[in-house]
Amino acid sequence: MRPQKQIGSGLLAVVIGLVMAVSGCTEGKKEVGLKFADCPAAVQKTIIDHAGGVQFPAVDKETKKDGRVVYEAKGKKADGKEIEIKVAADGRLVEFKDEDGD
């Protein structure tokens, strides 16, 4: 019976450690989902300019630890390849990922 308690205690410690590590990674960040139409006009324009015709009904708005706000749009092109666009609140392109390598 004693080895089972030790294993159980060890597993509990691992689970608690993982929960604390994961919560520490997101500490200070806040992410909410928005409709594309609810994004600032500058953000909408940048997304449209880089989307290549992909529609984004929803966009994630993330507030970073330092207070910066980044809007993230993810979608799929007609050929099924994924596209991801990250834009600062002022409309500046932060990151662009396209499975085509563009």
C-alpha positions as CSV (number, residue, x, y, z in Angstrom):
1,M,0.0,0.0,0.0
2,R,2.8,2.4,0.8
3,P,4.3,2.4,-2.8
4,Q,0.9,3.3,-4.2
5,K,0.7,6.3,-1.9
6,Q,4.1,7.4,-3.0
7,I,3.2,7.1,-6.7
8,G,-0.1,8.9,-6.1
9,S,1.7,11.7,-4.2
10,G,4.3,12.0,-7.0
11,L,1.6,12.2,-9.7
12,L,-0.2,14.8,-7.7
13,A,2.9,16.9,-7.4
14,V,3.6,16.6,-11.2
15,V,0.0,17.7,-12.0
16,I,0.2,20.6,-9.7
17,G,3.5,21.7,-11.2
18,L,2.1,21.5,-14.7
19,V,-0.9,23.5,-13.8
20,M,1.2,26.2,-12.2
21,A,3.6,26.2,-15.2
22,V,0.8,26.6,-17.7
23,S,-1.0,29.3,-15.7
24,G,2.4,31.1,-15.4
25,C,2.8,31.2,-19.2
26,T,-0.5,33.0,-19.7
27,E,-0.3,35.2,-16.6
28,G,-0.7,38.9,-17.5
29,K,-2.2,38.1,-20.9
30,K,-5.8,38.6,-21.8
31,E,-7.4,37.2,-25.0
32,V,-10.9,37.8,-26.2
33,G,-12.7,36.9,-29.4
34,L,-14.3,39.6,-31.5
35,K,-16.3,39.9,-34.7
36,F,-14.1,41.2,-37.5
37,A,-16.5,44.2,-37.8
38,D,-15.7,45.1,-34.2
39,C,-12.0,45.6,-34.8
40,P,-10.6,49.1,-35.3
41,A,-10.7,50.3,-38.9
42,A,-6.9,50.3,-39.2
43,V,-6.7,46.7,-38.1
44,Q,-9.5,45.7,-40.6
45,K,-7.7,47.4,-43.4
46,T,-4.3,45.7,-42.7
47,I,-6.0,42.3,-42.4
48,I,-7.9,42.8,-45.7
49,D,-4.7,44.0,-47.5
50,H,-2.9,40.8,-46.5
51,A,-5.7,38.2,-46.6
52,G,-5.7,37.4,-50.3
53,G,-9.5,37.1,-50.2
54,V,-9.7,35.0,-47.1
55,Q,-12.7,35.9,-44.9
56,F,-12.2,36.2,-41.1
57,P,-15.6,36.2,-39.3
58,A,-13.8,36.2,-35.9
59,V,-10.5,37.8,-34.7
60,D,-8.7,37.2,-31.4
61,K,-7.7,40.4,-29.5
62,E,-4.8,39.8,-27.1
63,T,-3.6,42.2,-24.6
64,K,0.1,41.4,-23.8
65,K,1.7,41.7,-20.3
66,D,3.2,45.1,-21.3
67,G,-0.2,46.4,-22.4
68,R,0.3,46.1,-26.1
69,V,-2.8,45.0,-28.0
70,V,-2.5,42.5,-30.9
71,Y,-5.3,41.3,-33.2
72,E,-4.9,37.8,-34.6
73,A,-6.8,36.5,-37.6
74,K,-6.6,32.9,-38.6
75,G,-8.3,31.3,-41.6
76,K,-8.0,28.9,-44.5
77,K,-7.6,29.8,-48.1
78,A,-9.7,28.1,-50.9
79,D,-6.9,25.5,-51.3
80,G,-7.2,24.6,-47.6
81,K,-3.9,26.1,-46.6
82,E,-3.8,28.2,-43.4
83,I,-3.1,31.8,-43.1
84,E,-2.4,33.8,-39.9
85,I,-2.2,37.6,-39.6
86,K,-1.2,39.5,-36.5
87,V,-1.8,43.3,-36.4
88,A,-1.1,45.9,-33.8
89,A,-4.0,48.2,-32.6
90,D,-2.6,51.0,-34.8
91,G,-2.9,48.8,-37.9
92,R,0.8,47.9,-38.2
93,L,1.5,44.4,-39.4
94,V,3.2,42.4,-36.6
95,E,3.3,38.9,-38.2
96,F,2.2,37.2,-41.4
97,K,2.2,33.4,-41.8
98,D,1.1,31.6,-44.9
99,E,1.5,27.9,-45.5
100,D,2.5,28.8,-49.1
101,G,5.6,30.3,-47.6
102,D,4.8,33.9,-48.7
